[in-house]
Amino acid sequence: MANKKQRSGGARSTKIADQIQRDLSELIMREIKDPRVGLVTIQSIELSPDYAHAKIFFTTLSEDVQATQKALNDASGYLHNLLFKRLHIHTVPTLHFHHDKTLENAFEISKLIDQANSTRARDD
């Protein structure tokens, strides 16, 4: 029975994270007027097991990622209050924004592979 409970808890966590992602994407676009934010895409959300905290991973086209991250974290209390009005859950998590470097890392790896392949082609 414990396994069934864990699986349903995981499904609930995923469902809540997905809803928070959809709502935050909309709220950031419509409600945050800070010019440091610019165009932000929420990539993923990690919820703590007790739903008290959420790590929000984002990407941005902004040149100053640190300023965007600071602006989002500065607005996290406001966004939390807006989420509280939308979500019908007991605990709305505290929001912690983190820049998602996955795309940048993938680009760098791809570039290194291309360089290695061109070096190999020259050697052959």
TIZAFI-576512 format. One record per atom (N, C-alpha, C, O, CB): residue in one letter; z negated, y negated, x. Coordinates in steps of 0.001 Angstrom, whole numbers, padded with zeros to 6 digits, always signed. Glycine has a CB too. Layout:
N
AZYX;...
***
This chain:
124
M+000000+001198+000814;M+000000+000000+000000;M+000000-001266+000861;M+000555-002293+000471;M-001202+000004-000928;A-000633-001179+002042;A-000697-002358+002915;A+000699-002783+003362;A+000983-003979+003439;A-001579-002071+004146;N+001575-001819+003657;N+002928-002169+004081;N+003683-002915+002997;N+004401-003874+003281;N+003693-000923+004474;K+003522-002477+001753;K+004197-003137+000646;K+003729-004591+000522;K+004529-005492+000272;K+003943-002374-000668;K+002433-004801+000698;K+001878-006138+000628;K+002438-007025+001743;K+002768-008186+001502;K+000354-006081+000708;Q+002546-006486+002959;Q+003074-007248+004082;Q+004531-007628+003841;Q+004940-008756+004115;Q+002943-006447+005380;R+005311-006679+003326;R+006725-006967+003075;R+006882-008063+002036;R+007695-008970+002211;R+007458-005705+002618;S+006111-007989+000952;S+006238-009013-000075;S+005742-010360+000451;S+006271-011406+000072;S+005459-008608-001338;G+004724-010340+001326;G+004250-011576+001937;G+005319-012191+002818;G+005475-013411+002853;G+002987-011321+002747;G+006063-011344+003536;G+007154-011829+004374;G+008273-012423+003541;G+008860-013441+003908;G+007693-010708+005240;A+008565-011791+002430;A+009604-012311+001536;A+009158-013643+000943;A+009961-014565+000801;A+009922-011294+000408;R+007885-013741+000599;R+007368-014994+000039;R+007422-016102+001095;R+007807-017233+000802;R+005913-014806-000477;S+007036-015765+002307;S+007073-016734+003399;S+008496-017236+003624;S+008718-018434+003797;S+006517-016112+004690;T+009451-016322+003622;T+010859-016699+003803;T+011330-017591+002668;T+012030-018579+002893;T+011749-015449+003891;K+010945-017243+001455;K+011351-018029+000287;K+010769-019449+000357;K+011465-020422+000066;K+010897-017329-001018;I+009506-019562+000739;I+008868-020872+000855;I+009511-021680+001981;I+009788-022867+001813;I+007352-020717+001104;A+009748-021044+003124;A+010387-021733+004255;A+011782-022230+003866;A+012161-023349+004212;A+010479-020792+005483;D+012539-021407+003153;D+013875-021815+002711;D+013807-023011+001768;D+014616-023934+001869;D+014587-020648+002021;Q+012841-022994+000852;Q+012699-024123-000087;Q+012291-025391+000648;Q+012807-026472+000363;Q+011662-023796-001181;I+011365-025260+001593;I+010943-026425+002381;I+012133-026971+003158;I+012310-028186+003245;I+009784-026053+003350;Q+012952-026086+003724;Q+014124-026520+004487;Q+015085-027310+003596;Q+015565-028373+003992;Q+014847-025303+005106;R+015366-026801+002404;R+016273-027508+001482;R+015695-028858+001084;R+016386-029876+001119;R+016540-026659+000222;D+014418-028857+000704;D+013795-030099+000251;D+013691-031125+001377;D+013977-032304+001166;D+012413-029815-000318;L+013281-030687+002574;L+013166-031622+003693;L+014508-032229+004072;L+014597-033419+004372;L+012564-030925+004896;S+015545-031412+004058;S+016877-031923+004388;S+017240-033075+003455;S+017737-034112+003894;S+017937-030798+004293;E+016987-032881+002182;E+017288-033922+001200;E+016373-035128+001358;E+016834-036269+001322;E+017169-033366-000211;L+015081-034881+001531;L+014122-035982+001639;L+014359-036839+002876;L+014263-038064+002811;L+012709-035439+001662;I+014665-036206+003994;I+014924-036972+005216;I+016141-037864+005018;I+016136-039032+005405;I+015137-036028+006425;M+017171-037309+004418;M+018398-038075+004203;M+018172-039246+003233;M+018683-040342+003462;M+019503-037156+003666;R+017422-039022+002170;R+017274-040034+001119;R+016094-040976+001299;R+016166-042139+000902;R+017145-039362-000189;E+015013-040492+001890;E+013765-041260+001891;E+013396-041895+003225;E+012675-042893+003247;E+012660-040381+001467;I+013865-041350+004322;I+013478-041875+005635;I+014486-042941+006056;I+015669-042663+006250;I+013399-040731+006702;K+013992-044144+006190;K+014855-045289+006527;K+014741-045697+007996;K+015353-046681+008411;K+014509-046480+005644;D+013978-044963+008773;D+013776-045273+010185;D+015096-045095+010930;D+015670-044007+010898;D+012667-044372+010803;P+015594-046144+011603;P+016877-046037+012308;P+016873-045036+013464;P+017941-044629+013923;P+017270-047383+012832;R+015699-044634+013940;R+015627-043645+015018;R+016007-042245+014543;R+016349-041383+015352;R+014229-043622+015609;V+015947-042023+013236;V+016194-040686+012709;V+017677-040349+012692;V+018054-039294+013202;V+015623-040562+011311;G+018513-041171+012147;G+019950-040890+012119;G+020265-039603+011372;G+019577-039234+010420;G+020494-040807+013534;L+021317-038926+011821;L+021763-037695+011188;L+020984-036519+011767;L+021096-036215+012955;L+023286-037495+011381;V+020193-035860+010922;V+019339-034751+011333;V+019704-033528+010514;V+019932-033622+009308;V+017834-035102+011163;T+019760-032380+011175;T+019970-031106+010491;T+018760-030223+010755;T+018377-029998+011903;T+021292-030409+010966;I+018167-029727+009681;I+017043-028795+009814;I+017633-027415+010057;I+018336-026877+009202;I+016110-028807+008533;Q+017349-026840+011219;Q+017910-025550+011610;Q+017074-024382+011089;Q+017609-023415+010547;Q+018022-025470+013123;S+015761-024485+011260;S+014889-023395+010817;S+013466-023903+010679;S+013112-024989+011137;S+014944-022205+011802;I+012660-023065+010022;I+011255-023389+009808;I+010434-022141+010071;I+010759-021055+009594;I+011006-023930+008368;E+009366-022310+010835;E+008414-021231+011069;E+007096-021618+010404;E+006494-022640+010734;E+008220-020958+012604;L+006663-020790+009470;L+005392-021035+008793;L+004285-020213+009436;L+004501-019065+009825;L+005500-020706+007294;S+003100-020805+009547;S+001952-020027+010011;S+001587-019036+008894;S+001913-019273+007731;S+000723-020966+010381;P+000924-017945+009237;P+000598-016921+008220;P-000188-017463+007018;P-000062-016949+005907;P-000199-015809+008864;D-000998-018499+007248;D-001782-019063+006139;D-001077-020240+005462;D-001651-020893+004591;D-003148-019513+006645;Y+000156-020506+005860;Y+000985-021601+005302;Y+000399-022987+005576;Y+000802-023957+004933;Y+001147-021416+003794;A-000528-023097+006501;A-001156-024385+006788;A-000291-025269+007685;A-000410-026494+007651;A-002506-024166+007439;H+000571-024655+008481;H+001406-025412+009413;H+002839-024907+009366;H+003099-023722+009158;H+000853-025313+010847;A+003751-025836+009563;A+005165-025477+009618;A+005789-026148+010829;A+005698-027364+010999;A+005906-025888+008311;K+006432-025328+011678;K+007232-025868+012777;K+008632-026063+012224;K+009274-025114+011776;K+007228-024916+014049;I+009094-027299+012260;I+010408-027645+011740;I+011326-027857+012940;I+011118-028784+013723;I+010352-028924+010819;F+012338-027005+013089;F+013285-027122+014197;F+014520-027846+013701;F+015147-027437+012724;F+013656-025724+014779;F+014868-028941+014395;F+015982-029776+013967;F+016954-030028+015110;F+016608-029902+016285;F+015469-031099+013414;T+018177-030387+014739;T+019158-030899+015697;T+019578-032279+015203;T+019407-032618+014032;T+020404-029928+015845;T+020125-033056+016114;T+020554-034399+015769;T+021743-034804+016629;T+021932-034284+017729;T+019400-035398+015937;L+022522-035713+016130;L+023625-036270+016914;L+023174-037493+017710;L+023947-038068+018476;L+024796-036644+015997;S+021927-037878+017523;S+021374-039038+018205;S+021340-038811+019712;S+021133-037695+020188;S+019969-039347+017682;E+021547-039884+020436;E+021464-039834+021902;E+020014-039670+022353;E+019743-039017+023361;E+022074-041113+022525;D+019076-040269+021599;D+017672-040253+021981;D+016896-039258+021110;D+016302-039626+020096;D+017066-041667+021861;V+016917-038008+021528;V+016288-036926+020766;V+014776-037141+020673;V+014174-036877+019632;V+016593-035558+021416;Q+014165-037619+021754;Q+012716-037821+021750;Q+012307-038882+020730;Q+011285-038737+020059;Q+012231-038222+023147;A+013095-039942+020612;A+012795-040980+019624;A+012937-040426+018206;A+012141-040749+017324;A+013725-042198+019819;T+013952-039594+017995;T+014142-038973+016682;T+012963-038068+016359;T+012438-038097+015246;T+015463-038171+016637;Q+012548-037269+017329;Q+011420-036372+017115;Q+010154-037163+016810;Q+009398-036796+015911;Q+011205-035479+018341;K+009918-038237+017542;K+008733-039070+017303;K+008793-039685+015906;K+007787-039705+015196;K+008620-040183+018377;A+009949-040181+015512;A+010089-040786+014183;A+009819-039761+013084;A+009144-040063+012100;A+011495-041385+014010;L+010347-038550+013254;L+010118-037508+012256;L+008638-037124+012190;L+008086-036946+011104;L+010970-036272+012574;N+008005-036998+013349;N+006583-036670+013351;N+005743-037819+012799;N+004717-037588+012159;N+006125-036323+014763;D+006183-039073+013047;D+005493-040225+012460;D+005602-040205+010935;D+004679-040627+010239;D+006071-041540+013016;A+006725-039717+010422;A+006958-039672+008973;A+006456-038379+008336;A+006597-038194+007127;A+008439-039835+008683;S+005877-037490+009123;S+005505-036170+008603;S+004482-036245+007466;S+004560-035457+006523;S+004949-035315+009726;G+003537-037165+007535;G+002553-037312+006453;G+003217-037739+005151;G+002903-037214+004083;G+001477-038330+006843;Y+004129-038685+005248;Y+004885-039150+004087;Y+005725-038017+003508;Y+005752-037806+002295;Y+005784-040341+004467;L+006416-037283+004399;L+007234-036156+003945;L+006361-035066+003323;L+006759-034431+002346;L+008050-035577+005118;H+005181-034852+003883;H+004242-033870+003330;H+003884-034243+001888;H+003884-033387+001003;H+002956-033786+004204;N+003583-035514+001661;N+003239-035965+000306;N+004406-035783-000661;N+004204-035374-001805;N+002810-037434+000330;L+005618-036082-000212;L+006793-035889-001067;L+007006-034407-001372;L+007342-034044-002499;L+008048-036478-000397;L+006811-033556-000367;L+006933-032108-000585;L+005875-031605-001560;L+006150-030736-002387;L+006814-031353+000747;F+004672-032149-001464;F+003586-031735-002345;F+003966-031940-003809;F+003607-031134-004667;F+002305-032510-002017;K+004697-033027-004091;K+005121-033316-005464;K+006225-032370-005937;K+006382-032157-007139;K+005602-034758-005567;R+006998-031795-004992;R+008129-030933-005346;R+007786-029451-005394;R+008265-028717-006259;R+009240-031142-004371;L+006948-029021-004453;L+006655-027598-004323;L+005504-027203-005239;L+004563-027968-005452;L+006321-027247-002868;H+005599-026027-005759;H+004542-025532-006641;H+003796-024401-005931;H+003765-023259-006388;H+005132-025042-008008;I+003192-024770-004784;I+002402-023810-004020;I+001032-024417-003752;I+000861-025636-003772;I+003114-023423-002685;H+000076-023559-003504;H-001310-023993-003312;H-001462-024865-002069;H-002117-025906-002114;H-002232-022783-003209;T-000857-024439-000958;T-000985-025165+000303;T+000390-025613+000780;T+001265-024789+001045;T-001673-024289+001376;V+000567-026909+000885;V+001790-027439+001492;V+001463-027637+002965;V+000500-028327+003300;V+002277-028800+000797;P+002260-027035+003851;P+001904-027060+005275;P+002007-028440+005910;P+002774-029300+005475;P+002782-026112+006028;T+001206-028618+006952;T+001343-029792+007814;T+002635-029604+008599;T+002901-028515+009107;T+000091-029976+008777;L+003431-030653+008699;L+004760-030556+009307;L+004718-030986+010768;L+004145-032021+011110;L+005772-031416+008531;H+005336-030171+011626;H+005434-030454+013051;H+006907-030316+013435;H+007457-029216+013384;H+004516-029489+013903;F+007543-031408+013814;F+008966-031395+014128;F+009202-031120+015611;F+008532-031678+016480;F+009608-032725+013732;H+010184-030233+015878;H+010560-029848+017241;H+012080-029839+017341;H+012775-029336+016459;H+009967-028448+017623;H+012577-030405+018432;H+014020-030379+018662;H+014455-028952+018970;H+013864-028287+019821;H+014416-031337+019821;D+015482-028486+018281;D+016013-027130+018477;D+017083-027196+019560;D+018121-027833+019383;D+016600-026539+017137;K+016821-026536+020671;K+017742-026573+021805;K+018679-025371+021834;K+019394-025171+022816;K+016963-026641+023100;T+018686-024577+020783;T+019500-023364+020748;T+020979-023667+020966;T+021637-022998+021764;T+019311-022647+019420;L+021503-024665+020268;L+022928-024993+020400;L+023257-025494+021804;L+024286-025129+022373;L+023330-026050+019363;E+022391-026322+022354;E+022613-026827+023713;E+022592-025676+024720;E+023431-025614+025618;E+021542-027882+024084;N+021628-024767+024562;N+021540-023622+025466;N+022763-022727+025338;N+023281-022241+026344;N+020271-022817+025187;A+023229-022504+024121;A+024421-021675+023902;A+025643-022312+024553;A+026467-021612+025143;A+024670-021469+022393;F+025765-023632+024451;F+026877-024345+025074;F+026829-024189+026592;F+027857-023952+027226;F+026848-025836+024689;E+025643-024319+027171;E+025487-024174+028624;E+025834-022758+029079;E+026505-022581+030096;E+024050-024523+029045;I+025384-021754+028337;I+025694-020360+028678;I+027184-020115+028589;I+027762-019451+029449;I+024944-019387+027754;S+027810-020650+027550;S+029258-020498+027382;S+030007-021142+028549;S+030982-020586+029056;S+029717-021121+026045;K+029544-022311+028964;K+030157-023013+030092;K+030025-022190+031379;K+030975-022085+032155;K+029510-024403+030276;L+028845-021610+031597;L+028635-020781+032789;L+029511-019530+032767;L+030032-019121+033804;L+027162-020382+032903;I+029673-018928+031606;I+030550-017754+031482;I+031987-018129+031788;I+032688-017402+032493;I+030453-017144+030071;D+032428-019265+031260;D+033797-019735+031536;D+033997-019979+033032;D+035039-019630+033586;D+034095-021031+030744;Q+033001-020578+033683;Q+033096-020826+035120;Q+033160-019513+035893;Q+033947-019377+036830;Q+031904-021665+035600;A+032336-018554+035501;A+032325-017256+036181;A+033662-016548+035994;A+034184-015947+036933;A+031174-016373+035654;N+034213-016616+034798;N+035507-015981+034531;N+036634-016653+035309;N+037527-015969+035810;N+035815-016020+033034;S+036607-017968+035417;S+037674-018630+036170;S+037541-018334+037673;S+038553-018204+038362;S+037642-020158+035917;T+036323-018228+038183;T+036101-017870+039568;T+036609-016440+039835;T+037255-016183+040851;T+034602-017995+039919;R+036312-015533+038923;R+036759-014137+039046;R+038292-014058+039003;R+038897-013295+039756;R+036143-013266+037914;A+038912-014844+038125;A+040375-014836+038012;A+041019-015333+039302;A+042041-014803+039737;A+040832-015706+036823;R+040404-016371+039922;R+040939-016888+041196;R+040799-015855+042308;R+041680-015727+043159;R+040215-018191+041598;D+039677-015109+042299;D+039424-014116+043330;D+040344-012910+043207;D+040668-012271+044209;D+037985-013669+043272;D+040767-012594+041991;D+041656-011436+041778;D+043044-011828+042126;D+043961-011013+042023;D+041598-010917+040329;
***
